[in-house]
Amino acid sequence: MTIELHTWSTPNGRKASIMLEEVGLPYEVFPVNIGTGEQFEPKFLELSPNNRIPAIRDTDNGLTLFESGAILMYLAQKSGKLWPADGEAHWRTIEWLMWQMGGFGPMLGQAHHFLKYNVGKAPYAEERYGTEAKRLWGVLDKRLGEVEYVAGEYTIADIAIFPWAARFEWQRIDLNEYLNAKRWYLALAARPAVQRGYIVPDEKNQIPMP
C-alpha cells in the first residue's frame, strides 16, 4: 500500500512530497523531467491531463489525482492530519490554500518568468509582477504578524505556500523586509519533514536560506 508520486523539483511538486513526509504515508517517487518534456508523454497524461506535475496514484484504491491543492487535501483527509476537520481553522486552511493557488503561486510564477529568465525583455511585465510579488509577500507578512501559521495552526496551507516562498531570490524579495514571514519561513525550513520533502526528487536542491 503506497502513494505513487509523479513529480519534479518545482514548488508545486514539493508541496506533495513535503506533505507525504509530514504525514508519514509510504510513497514511491516517479520523476517526471519537465525539462525534457516527459510531462507530455501519454502515460503521464493518463494521470494528469493538464500535463502538469505533481500527480499521484493511491495504490490502496486506484484513485489518481492531479493539481497540487487537491492532492494536499486528499492526503490530509486520508491521513487525518494537517487539516482541521471543522470550525474556523478548517475554513482558514481552505482560505489560505486558495490564496496560494490563486495568487501566491501563479503571480510569483510570472515573476520568475520575467525577473529571472527573461530580464530586460519586458520592462512593464517586470515591474508589474515584481510589484505584485511584493504586495503578496506583504499580505503574508501581515497575516503572520497575527498568528504563528497562516491558518492559526500548522496545516496544508503552510505546506502549499512554503515552496513558493523558498524562491524568494527569484522574486527579488529580501526577507529582512518581511520579518514575520521570515520567522515563519525559518520555522518551516527547520522541520525535518520539510527538509526531506524539499529535496524530492533531486537532493541537490537544498532549501534556500536568507
C-alpha positions in Angstrom: 0.0 0.0 0.0 1.7 3.2 -1.1 1.2 6.5 -2.9 2.9 6.8 -6.3 4.2 10.3 -6.6 4.9 11.6 -10.1 6.8 14.8 -9.6 9.7 17.1 -10.3 11.8 19.8 -8.5 9.3 22.7 -8.6 7.3 24.5 -5.9 4.1 22.6 -6.8 5.9 19.3 -6.8 7.5 20.0 -3.4 4.1 20.5 -1.9 3.2 16.9 -2.3 6.5 15.4 -1.2 6.6 17.6 1.9 3.1 16.6 2.7 3.9 12.9 2.4 6.9 13.3 4.6 4.9 15.3 7.2 2.0 12.7 7.5 4.2 9.6 7.2 2.4 7.9 4.4 4.6 5.5 2.4 5.3 6.7 -1.1 7.3 5.9 -4.2 8.8 8.6 -6.4 8.5 8.6 -10.2 10.4 11.6 -11.5 8.9 13.5 -14.4 11.6 15.5 -16.1 9.7 18.6 -17.3 12.9 19.9 -18.9 12.9 17.1 -21.5 9.1 17.1 -22.0 8.2 13.9 -20.0 5.1 15.6 -18.8 3.6 15.3 -22.3 4.1 11.5 -22.5 0.8 9.5 -22.8 1.4 7.5 -19.6 1.7 10.7 -17.6 -1.2 12.4 -19.3 -3.4 9.5 -18.1 -2.7 10.8 -14.6 -2.5 14.5 -15.3 -4.5 15.6 -18.4 -3.3 19.1 -17.9 0.4 17.9 -18.3 1.4 19.4 -15.0 3.2 17.9 -12.0 2.6 16.6 -9.4 0.2 13.8 -9.8 -0.5 10.8 -7.6 -1.9 7.3 -7.7 -3.2 5.8 -4.5 -2.5 2.0 -4.8 -5.0 1.4 -1.9 -7.9 2.3 -4.1 -6.5 3.1 -7.6 -7.5 6.8 -7.3 -5.4 9.2 -9.4 -5.3 12.9 -8.8 -3.6 15.9 -10.3 -3.5 19.6 -9.1 -1.3 20.1 -6.0 -4.1 21.7 -3.9 -6.4 18.7 -4.5 -3.5 16.4 -3.6 -2.8 18.2 -0.4 -6.5 18.0 0.6 -6.7 14.3 -0.3 -3.6 13.3 1.7 -4.8 15.4 4.7 -8.1 13.6 4.6 -6.5 10.2 4.1 -4.1 10.6 7.0 -6.3 12.7 9.3 -3.5 15.2 9.7 -2.8 18.9 8.9 -6.3 19.9 8.1 -8.7 20.6 11.0 -12.0 18.8 10.4 -14.3 21.6 11.3 -14.6 25.1 12.8 -12.8 28.3 11.9 -9.4 26.5 11.5 -10.9 24.3 8.8 -12.1 27.2 6.8 -9.0 29.3 7.4 -7.0 26.5 6.0 -9.1 26.4 2.8 -9.0 30.2 2.6 -5.2 30.4 2.7 -4.8 27.3 0.5 -7.0 29.1 -2.1 -4.9 32.3 -1.7 -1.8 30.3 -2.6 -3.4 28.5 -5.5 -5.0 31.7 -7.0 -2.3 34.3 -6.2 0.9 33.5 -4.4 1.7 30.6 -6.9 0.5 32.0 -10.3 1.7 35.5 -9.8 5.1 34.5 -8.4 5.4 32.1 -11.3 5.1 35.1 -13.6 7.6 37.0 -11.6 10.1 34.1 -12.1 9.4 34.1 -15.8 10.2 37.8 -16.2 12.5 38.6 -13.3 14.8 35.6 -13.5 14.6 34.0 -17.0 13.7 37.0 -19.3 15.4 40.0 -17.7 15.2 43.1 -19.9 12.8 41.7 -22.5 9.6 43.2 -21.0 10.2 46.1 -18.5 6.5 46.6 -18.0 6.0 42.9 -17.1 9.0 43.0 -14.8 7.5 46.0 -12.9 4.0 44.5 -12.8 5.0 41.2 -11.4 7.7 42.5 -9.2 5.2 44.9 -7.6 2.7 42.1 -7.3 5.3 39.8 -5.6 5.9 42.5 -3.0 2.2 43.0 -2.4 1.6 39.3 -1.9 4.6 39.0 0.5 3.1 41.9 2.4 -0.2 40.1 2.7 1.6 37.0 4.0 3.7 39.1 6.4 0.7 40.9 7.8 -1.1 37.6 8.5 1.9 36.1 10.1 2.2 39.1 12.4 -1.2 38.0 13.8 -0.8 34.2 14.0 2.0 31.6 14.2 0.9 29.8 11.0 -1.4 31.1 8.3 -4.4 29.2 9.4 -3.5 29.6 13.1 -2.0 26.1 13.4 0.3 24.3 11.1 -1.7 23.0 8.1 -1.6 22.1 4.4 -1.9 25.9 3.8 1.6 26.4 5.1 2.8 23.5 3.1 1.3 25.0 -0.1 2.9 28.4 0.5 6.4 27.4 1.6 7.9 26.0 -1.6 6.9 29.2 -3.5 8.2 31.3 -0.7 11.5 29.4 -1.0 12.1 31.0 -4.4 12.3 34.5 -2.8 15.5 35.3 -4.6 13.9 34.6 -7.9 11.2 37.2 -6.9 13.8 39.8 -5.8 12.4 39.6 -2.3 14.5 40.5 0.7 13.1 38.5 3.7 14.5 41.1 6.1 11.8 43.4 4.8 9.1 40.9 5.9 10.2 39.8 9.3 7.0 38.0 10.3 7.2 35.9 7.1 10.9 35.4 7.7 10.2 34.0 11.2 7.6 31.6 9.7 9.9 30.6 6.8 12.8 29.7 9.1 10.5 27.7 11.3 9.3 25.6 8.4 12.8 25.3 6.9 13.9 23.8 10.3 11.2 21.0 10.2 12.9 17.6 9.3 9.9 16.6 7.1 10.1 19.8 5.1 13.8 19.3 4.6 13.3 15.7 3.4 10.3 16.6 1.2 12.0 19.6 -0.4 14.8 17.6 -2.0 12.5 15.1 -3.8 13.3 14.0 -6.4 16.7 15.8 -6.6 18.9 16.0 -3.4 21.0 18.8 -5.0 18.1 21.2 -4.3 18.5 22.3 -0.7 16.2 24.8 0.9 17.5 28.4 0.2 18.3 30.3 3.4 18.1 34.1 3.8 
